[in-house]
Amino acid sequence: MAKVLGIGNATLDIIHVVDRYPNENEEIRCQQRFVRRGGNTANTLVVLSQLGITCSWAGVLVNNAEGQIILDDLRRYGIDTAPCRCLDSGSVPVSSVLLSAHTGSRSIIHYRDLPEYAFRDFESIELNAFDWLHFEGRNVVETCCMLDRLHAGPVAVPCSIEIEKPRDGIETLFPRADVLLFSREYGLAMGFSDPLSLLGSVREYCPRADLFCSWGDAGAAALDSLGNVYESAAFIPAAVVDTLGAGDTFNAAVISGYLDGLDTRATLALACRLAGQKCGQHGFDGLGLTRSW
């Protein structure tokens, strides 16, 4: 069974399902309220665990009731939390989410009062125990050190990096990845209107990496290290009810495709299909349990 280490965020998500987004200074009622474990990397690992992959999480947590909610949920999916750093003070990251019942889209207000996972936390992990490492591209300087340590090891362990939004120096991570996973948010912020234009533009930074970009309901694209281009239409469920975590699900499916030995075209199609399945349901339970690829 393949083993994946994910380095990045786990959060507490407080989700309010509303009929529509409120106007400024307006009070409206919510239809439903959920309190769940969230976070990009944690979401990706939860999906991978349901795809039959053994997962470990490396991140920062607080030893309090909110932190326990996150720990309990990760352990419910069989995710090993031994590599995480647990603090006795501070607050777990909290995302307050407005989820539109009409469109399934979400708006997020994020609060963070924790240090990022650091290279000193990463140093003691036995990397050769894993078949794949997945990084959340956020703490750029420390993540560069982690990637350099990974590549200096005696055994080549492949890795992926999620590029969700622009950050100072984020491009320095690009040449250190085997697979780069770009979001539509990053592409739009960089002035691109479609995924292939973005991937072609960043190719100069990472000539040996395979590149993927999800563009929501407009589908997704990939550009492999040989220059081959792939496109896939989005999988649109019968009803779009919850897009929260769709990109994290897409990333999990890409990693799973590599570990299963799928080619790039099949991996891209799988990622779109599983992300679409996520949009058609609340939460992550049941994703990928019926594998037909």
SVG drawing of the C-alpha trace seen along z (x, -y; Angstrom):
<svg xmlns="http://www.w3.org/2000/svg" viewBox="-33 -48 55 50">
<polyline fill="none" stroke="black" stroke-width="0.4" points="0.0,0.0 1.4,-3.4 2.3,-5.9 1.9,-9.7 3.1,-12.5 1.2,-15.7 2.8,-18.9 0.4,-21.8 -2.7,-23.1 -5.5,-21.6 -8.2,-24.0 -11.5,-24.2 -14.3,-25.1 -17.5,-26.7 -19.9,-26.5 -23.1,-28.4 -25.4,-27.3 -27.3,-30.4 -29.9,-30.8 -28.0,-33.7 -25.0,-35.9 -26.0,-38.8 -25.6,-42.4 -23.4,-44.6 -25.0,-45.4 -27.8,-42.9 -28.9,-40.1 -30.1,-36.8 -30.8,-33.3 -28.7,-30.3 -30.4,-27.0 -27.7,-24.7 -24.6,-25.0 -21.7,-22.6 -18.4,-22.5 -15.8,-20.3 -12.2,-19.7 -10.8,-21.5 -7.5,-22.7 -6.1,-22.1 -3.6,-19.4 -5.8,-17.8 -8.6,-17.6 -6.3,-16.1 -5.1,-13.4 -8.7,-12.5 -9.5,-11.9 -6.3,-9.9 -7.1,-7.7 -10.4,-6.8 -8.6,-5.9 -6.7,-3.2 -3.5,-5.1 -1.8,-5.3 -1.4,-8.9 0.5,-11.0 0.0,-14.6 2.8,-17.1 1.4,-20.4 0.9,-22.6 -1.9,-21.9 -3.0,-23.3 -3.6,-21.1 -7.1,-22.3 -10.7,-21.3 -10.7,-22.7 -7.4,-20.9 -8.9,-17.7 -11.8,-18.0 -9.2,-18.1 -7.2,-15.2 -10.2,-13.0 -11.4,-13.6 -8.0,-12.8 -7.7,-9.7 -11.2,-8.7 -9.8,-8.4 -6.7,-6.5 -4.3,-9.4 -1.2,-9.3 -0.6,-12.5 2.8,-11.7 4.8,-14.1 2.7,-17.1 3.8,-19.8 1.4,-20.3 1.5,-23.5 0.1,-24.3 -0.9,-27.9 -2.5,-29.7 -5.6,-29.0 -6.2,-26.6 -6.8,-28.2 -10.5,-28.8 -12.3,-29.3 -15.7,-30.9 -17.5,-29.8 -20.6,-31.1 -21.9,-28.3 -24.6,-29.3 -27.4,-26.7 -28.3,-28.1 -25.0,-27.8 -22.8,-25.6 -20.1,-28.3 -18.4,-29.4 -16.8,-32.5 -14.2,-32.1 -12.9,-34.4 -9.8,-32.8 -8.2,-33.4 -4.8,-32.2 -2.9,-32.5 -0.3,-29.7 3.3,-29.6 3.8,-27.7 5.2,-24.2 9.0,-24.7 12.0,-23.0 13.1,-22.1 9.9,-20.2 10.5,-18.4 14.1,-17.4 13.4,-14.4 10.9,-12.7 12.2,-9.5 11.4,-10.5 12.3,-7.2 9.3,-5.6 7.1,-7.4 6.2,-6.9 5.1,-10.5 5.3,-13.9 2.7,-16.6 3.4,-20.2 1.1,-23.1 2.9,-26.1 2.6,-28.7 5.6,-28.9 8.0,-29.5 11.5,-29.8 10.9,-26.9 9.3,-24.8 12.4,-25.3 14.6,-23.9 12.3,-20.9 12.4,-20.3 16.2,-20.6 16.5,-18.0 14.1,-15.7 16.2,-15.9 19.5,-15.5 18.4,-12.1 19.7,-8.8 16.4,-7.7 14.4,-9.8 10.9,-10.3 8.6,-12.1 6.7,-15.2 3.9,-17.5 3.3,-21.1 -0.1,-22.9 0.1,-26.5 -3.2,-28.0 -2.5,-31.7 0.4,-34.2 2.9,-34.5 6.2,-36.3 8.9,-34.0 6.4,-31.2 8.1,-30.7 11.3,-29.4 9.4,-26.3 8.5,-25.4 11.8,-23.8 11.9,-21.7 8.6,-19.8 7.9,-16.7 4.2,-17.7 2.8,-21.2 -0.9,-21.7 -2.2,-25.2 -5.5,-26.7 -7.8,-28.9 -7.4,-31.5 -3.6,-31.6 -4.1,-31.8 -6.6,-34.6 -4.4,-36.6 -1.5,-36.3 -3.6,-37.6 -4.5,-34.4 -8.0,-33.5 -7.5,-29.8 -5.4,-27.0 -3.2,-26.2 -2.0,-29.8 -0.9,-29.7 0.9,-26.3 2.7,-27.4 3.9,-30.6 5.3,-28.8 7.0,-26.1 10.3,-28.0 10.5,-27.8 10.1,-24.0 11.1,-22.3 11.2,-18.8 7.9,-18.9 4.4,-17.8 1.9,-20.7 -1.8,-20.5 -4.4,-23.3 -8.0,-23.0 -10.3,-25.7 -13.6,-24.9 -16.6,-24.3 -14.4,-25.1 -12.5,-21.9 -8.8,-21.3 -5.5,-21.0 -2.2,-19.4 1.2,-19.9 3.7,-17.1 7.5,-17.3 7.7,-16.3 5.5,-19.1 2.4,-17.1 -0.9,-19.0 -4.0,-17.4 -7.4,-18.9 -10.5,-17.5 -14.0,-18.8 -15.4,-19.3 -17.6,-16.7 -20.8,-18.5 -22.9,-16.6 -26.7,-16.6 -26.8,-19.3 -23.8,-21.4 -24.2,-21.6 -20.8,-22.2 -17.6,-23.3 -15.6,-23.6 -12.5,-21.4 -13.1,-20.5 -9.5,-21.7 -8.1,-19.6 -10.0,-16.6 -8.6,-17.3 -5.1,-17.3 -5.7,-14.0 -6.9,-12.3 -3.8,-13.5 -1.5,-12.1 -3.5,-8.8 -3.2,-8.6 0.6,-8.7 0.8,-6.2 -1.6,-3.9 0.6,-4.2 -2.1,-6.0 -1.0,-8.1 -1.5,-11.8 -4.7,-11.8 -6.3,-9.2 -5.1,-11.0 -6.5,-14.3 -9.9,-12.7 -9.9,-11.0 -9.2,-14.3 -12.0,-16.1 -14.4,-13.3 -13.6,-13.0 -13.7,-16.8 -17.1,-16.9 -18.3,-14.2 -17.2,-16.3 -19.2,-19.3 -22.3,-17.1 -22.1,-16.3 -21.5,-17.9 -18.2,-17.0 -15.7,-14.2 -17.2,-11.0 -17.5,-8.3 -15.3,-10.0 -13.4,-7.4 -14.8,-4.3 -16.1,-2.9 -13.0,-2.9 -13.7,-2.1 -10.5,-3.3"/>
</svg>
